[in-house]
Amino acid sequence: MSAADETAGETADGVDKPWGEVTPEAARKLLVAAVEAFAERGYHATTTRDIAGRAGMSPAALYIHYKTKEELLHRISRIGHDKALKILQAAAEGPGTAAERLDGAVRSFVRWHAERHTTARVVQYELDALSEEHRTEIVELRRRSDAAVRRILNDGVKAGEFDVPDVPGTTLAVLSLCIDVARWFNAQGRRTPDEVGALYADLVLRMVTAQK
């Protein structure tokens, strides 16, 4: 599935459309092209000419909307991390027991990484290519995502639902497990994003629940 495919099939009102907030249309096309190029070739091996060519534009047209290639990566990364944070905070702040909220968080987070695997690979694995200023901004968003999962785990420990001696370490393990789905997920594979989400939610709950 390409980045363009990942933006298709959304609701008419633009709900959850990955690049719906990017305007004008030329800027959105360039962003989609950049995601595809970065995912396929890596950030450093991709040129602005590559991106413009994929978007059907001239290299000069790219600079009308983005000053640098790094600005494109930052825009992609910011949108992706904002979405990830929204998913995890919604689960942390939602109703239900800690186990129910952790189940929902993992299902939604994994499903997003599977459905948007091309985008997610760029968002999650090109962090080091950002400028220091932009990397600091994204690291703060990742810290807040970490805090959302840690909150659920702490709630579960306090309620006696979870047996987690090391909450920070377990938080890292849970997030790493979910994020890695973007690396291997194949849209033509035998499992759907929903099925992978359910599998991983079950695995995570087994990991944090005391064995009887």
Secondary structure, DSSP 4 states (H G I P E B T S, - for coil): --HHHHHSS--TT-TT-TTTT--SHHHHHHHHHHHHHHHHH-TTT--HHHHHHHTTS-HHHHHHH-SSHHHHHHHHHHHHHHHHHHHHHHHHHSSS-HHHHHHHHHHHHHHHHHHTHHHHHHHHH-GGGS-HHHHHHHHHHHHHHHHHHHHHHHHHHHTTS---S-HHHHHHHHHHHHHTHHHH--TTSSS-HHHHHHHHHHHHHHHHSPP-
